[in-house]
Amino acid sequence: MTLFPHYRVRGSAFERGKQLGQLAKQQIIHNIETYKALFLEMAQVQWQAARAYAIQYIPWIERYDAEILDEIKGISEGAEVDLIDLIVLNTRSEIITNLAGSNVPSDGCTSMAVVPEATKNQEMLLGQNWDWNNRVKPGMIVLEINQAPRPAILMVTEAGIVGKIGMNSAGIGVCLNFLGTSEREMGVPIHIVLRGILNSKTLPQAVGQVARLTRGTSANYLIAHKEGEALNVEAAPTNYDVLYPTEGYLVHANHFIGPRMVTIHDTARIISPDTHLRQGRANKQLASYGKEIDTDALKRIFRDHGGYPDGICRHGEVLAPDLGRPMISSTVFSIIMNMSQGTFELAIGQPCENPYEVYGFTSRE
């Protein structure tokens, strides 16, 4: 299978955004056209309505980190795409969730972190299968951002979206799981929070990037550091919980599991009932390896077909309630980060069918 395009940008926020806009113009336009269709199909939301709604997030992005907004402005100029269309891409989770209501599925995913004490080679491992609509694949890229004095970032993202799944040169890595609640608040978009995490140098800073402002919708952030620690942050718009890997590993799918969130109205588990089996099977299989977990073990788990077609390695269709037809949801990519080495392995599509390729930083300035 063709690899995702691999781009590198550097300089000031606006400059590196402009570079990315020029390099990934084709992928950015693809993503805009794809979400025009997905918003309408999944949520009955017209693009103009999405644009009008997204404008409200600009002050939140600027308040959270003005440099991130400058980068988005640079992408807009470089790709010759209207700024509001780029804001729509970066708030696409909030648009799908908040405009459409709680009964529309968003991206799924199964994430895992394993601390060195539980691994065969005493390494900090972090990874996930990212499950979403296959139509986004032509718009996916691998992006390296050199943004000194902040850490360099190496991530897999939808072109035009400034924060996603990946790692930084300070040793921080993050994975993402969609969560759902009936709570509706205006706040910082999920993908901006992800960029905030990837801008961090320590785990406490990364948790602070989730916690410091109201969030636009719910999400799970599984965060690890090369020092050998991991934390899982379950975040609703106005509350959050943090889980620690007392057994040497953490697994998270698409439902709340933290004690602080036990009374929350969890909508994603109703839309995605497969989340419970994926969570259980990943935990069971990790436990079976004892203290001998390695990247090969994670690959075997990410290829697991229990509950096929809606297993950890996802091949199936999720029936979207009230839409009258299925919404295709499959594993778009599988990623395993070796935080100790500062590299990740990436498989495009289902990892049962496609090989993992190794990526690393070309510069650590």
LOVEXPA-129024 format. One line per 3 residues: number of its first residue (from 1); their letters; for each residue z, x, y of C-alpha. Coordinates in steps of 0.5 Angstrom, whole numbers. Layout:
N
NUM	A	Z:X:Y | ...
REM end
This chain:
365
1	MTL	0:0:0 | -2:2:7 | 4:5:11
4	FPH	7:3:17 | 4:7:23 | 9:12:25
7	YRV	10:13:33 | 14:18:37 | 16:17:44
10	RGS	20:21:49 | 22:21:56 | 26:16:61
13	AFE	27:9:59 | 20:7:63 | 16:13:61
16	RGK	18:12:53 | 17:5:53 | 10:6:57
19	QLG	8:11:51 | 10:6:46 | 6:0:49
22	QLA	0:5:49 | 1:7:42 | 3:0:39
25	KQQ	-1:-4:43 | -5:-7:37 | 2:-8:33
28	IIH	5:-11:39 | -1:-16:40 | -1:-18:33
31	NIE	7:-20:33 | 6:-24:40 | 1:-28:36
34	TYK	5:-28:30 | 11:-31:33 | 7:-36:37
37	ALF	5:-39:30 | 12:-38:27 | 15:-41:33
40	LEM	11:-47:32 | 11:-48:25 | 18:-47:24
43	AQV	21:-50:30 | 16:-54:33 | 17:-49:39
46	QWQ	11:-48:44 | 10:-41:46 | 11:-43:54
49	AAR	18:-46:52 | 20:-40:48 | 18:-36:55
52	AYA	22:-41:59 | 28:-40:55 | 27:-33:54
55	IQY	28:-31:61 | 35:-33:61 | 36:-27:57
58	IPW	34:-22:62 | 41:-22:66 | 44:-21:59
61	IER	40:-15:57 | 41:-12:64 | 48:-13:64
64	YDA	49:-10:57 | 44:-4:58 | 39:-3:64
67	EIL	36:2:61 | 34:-2:55 | 31:-7:60
70	DEI	27:-1:63 | 24:1:57 | 22:-6:55
73	KGI	18:-6:62 | 15:0:60 | 12:-3:54
76	SEG	10:-9:58 | 6:-4:62 | 3:1:57
79	AEV	1:-5:52 | -2:-9:58 | 2:-15:56
82	DLI	6:-20:60 | 14:-18:61 | 16:-25:59
85	DLI	12:-24:52 | 16:-18:51 | 23:-21:52
88	VLN	21:-27:48 | 20:-22:42 | 26:-19:43
91	TRS	30:-26:43 | 26:-28:38 | 32:-30:33
94	EII	35:-33:39 | 29:-38:40 | 29:-39:33
97	TNL	36:-41:32 | 38:-44:38 | 32:-48:40
100	AGS	30:-51:33 | 37:-52:31 | 42:-50:25
103	NVP	37:-52:19 | 31:-47:20 | 32:-41:16
106	SDG	31:-34:19 | 30:-27:16 | 35:-26:10
109	CTS	36:-19:7 | 41:-16:2 | 45:-10:5
112	MAV	49:-4:2 | 53:2:4 | 57:7:-1
115	VPE	62:12:2 | 62:19:-1 | 67:18:-5
118	ATK	64:13:-10 | 57:17:-10 | 54:22:-15
121	NQE	53:27:-10 | 58:26:-5 | 53:23:0
124	MLL	54:17:5 | 49:12:3 | 46:6:7
127	GQN	40:1:6 | 37:-6:5 | 32:-10:3
130	WDW	29:-14:9 | 26:-21:8 | 22:-25:12
133	NNR	15:-28:13 | 10:-23:10 | 5:-24:17
136	VKP	10:-19:21 | 7:-14:16 | 1:-11:20
139	GMI	6:-11:26 | 11:-7:23 | 12:1:25
142	VLE	17:7:24 | 19:9:31 | 22:15:33
145	INQ	25:15:40 | 28:22:44 | 32:19:49
148	APR	36:25:51 | 42:25:53 | 43:19:48
151	PAI	42:20:41 | 35:20:38 | 33:14:34
154	LMV	29:13:28 | 28:6:26 | 23:1:23
157	TEA	22:-5:27 | 17:-10:29 | 13:-7:35
160	GIV	15:-9:42 | 23:-10:39 | 27:-5:42
163	GKI	32:-5:36 | 32:-6:29 | 34:-2:22
166	GMN	35:5:22 | 39:11:24 | 40:16:30
169	SAG	41:24:31 | 49:23:32 | 49:20:25
172	IGV	50:13:26 | 46:8:22 | 45:0:22
175	CLN	43:-5:17 | 42:-13:19 | 43:-19:16
178	FLG	42:-26:19 | 48:-31:19 | 48:-38:22
181	TSE	53:-42:25 | 53:-49:29 | 56:-45:35
184	REM	51:-44:41 | 52:-40:47 | 48:-35:52
187	GVP	49:-28:51 | 46:-21:48 | 40:-22:44
190	IHI	41:-19:36 | 36:-14:37 | 39:-11:44
193	VLR	46:-11:40 | 42:-7:35 | 39:-2:40
196	GIL	46:-1:43 | 49:1:36 | 43:6:35
199	NSK	45:9:42 | 52:10:40 | 55:17:37
202	TLP	61:14:33 | 63:8:29 | 68:6:34
205	QAV	63:6:40 | 58:2:35 | 63:-4:34
208	GQV	64:-4:41 | 57:-5:42 | 57:-11:38
211	ARL	64:-14:41 | 64:-12:48 | 60:-19:51
214	TRG	58:-26:48 | 52:-25:43 | 46:-30:43
217	TSA	47:-32:36 | 50:-30:29 | 49:-24:25
220	NYL	52:-19:21 | 51:-11:22 | 53:-6:17
223	IAH	54:0:20 | 55:7:17 | 57:14:20
226	KEG	55:21:17 | 62:23:17 | 63:18:11
229	EAL	65:12:13 | 62:5:14 | 64:-2:17
232	NVE	61:-9:17 | 61:-13:23 | 60:-20:22
235	AAP	59:-23:29 | 58:-30:31 | 57:-31:39
238	TNY	64:-31:41 | 68:-28:35 | 67:-23:30
241	DVL	71:-20:24 | 70:-13:21 | 71:-11:14
244	YPT	72:-4:11 | 70:-1:4 | 76:-1:0
247	EGY	73:0:-7 | 68:5:-4 | 62:0:-2
250	LVH	60:-6:2 | 55:-11:0 | 53:-17:5
253	ANH	48:-22:4 | 47:-28:9 | 54:-32:9
256	FIG	60:-30:12 | 65:-27:8 | 71:-24:12
259	PRM	78:-28:13 | 77:-29:20 | 71:-33:19
262	VTI	73:-37:13 | 73:-44:17 | 67:-43:21
265	HDT	61:-48:20 | 57:-43:16 | 50:-46:16
268	ARI	46:-40:13 | 49:-41:6 | 46:-48:6
271	ISP	39:-46:8 | 39:-40:4 | 44:-41:-3
274	DTH	41:-35:-6 | 45:-31:-1 | 51:-32:-6
277	LRQ	48:-29:-12 | 45:-24:-9 | 52:-22:-6
280	GRA	55:-22:-13 | 49:-19:-17 | 49:-13:-12
283	NKQ	57:-12:-12 | 57:-13:-20 | 51:-7:-21
286	LAS	55:-2:-16 | 61:-3:-19 | 58:-1:-26
289	YGK	56:6:-23 | 63:7:-22 | 63:14:-18
292	EID	56:16:-20 | 52:12:-15 | 46:15:-12
295	TDA	39:13:-9 | 36:12:-15 | 42:7:-17
298	LKR	41:3:-10 | 33:3:-12 | 34:0:-18
301	IFR	39:-6:-15 | 34:-7:-9 | 29:-8:-15
304	DHG	33:-13:-18 | 30:-20:-20 | 36:-24:-21
307	GYP	35:-31:-19 | 27:-30:-18 | 23:-31:-14
310	DGI	29:-31:-9 | 33:-25:-11 | 35:-19:-8
313	CRH	27:-16:-9 | 25:-23:-6 | 18:-26:-8
316	GEV	19:-33:-7 | 19:-39:-2 | 24:-42:2
319	LAP	24:-49:3 | 25:-50:10 | 29:-57:11
322	DLG	26:-63:15 | 19:-58:16 | 16:-62:10
325	RPM	13:-55:7 | 15:-48:5 | 16:-42:9
328	ISS	14:-36:6 | 20:-31:5 | 19:-24:2
331	TVF	22:-17:2 | 18:-14:8 | 21:-7:7
334	SII	26:-4:3 | 30:2:6 | 35:7:4
337	MNM	38:12:9 | 42:18:7 | 46:19:13
340	SQG	49:26:10 | 42:29:10 | 39:25:16
343	TFE	33:22:13 | 31:15:10 | 27:13:4
346	LAI	22:7:6 | 18:2:1 | 13:-3:4
349	GQP	13:-10:1 | 17:-11:-5 | 20:-4:-8
352	CEN	19:-6:-15 | 11:-5:-14 | 11:0:-8
355	PYE	14:7:-8 | 19:10:-3 | 17:15:2
358	VYG	21:20:6 | 22:20:13 | 26:25:18
361	FTS	27:27:25 | 22:31:28 | 27:33:33
364	RE	34:32:34 | 35:33:42
REM end
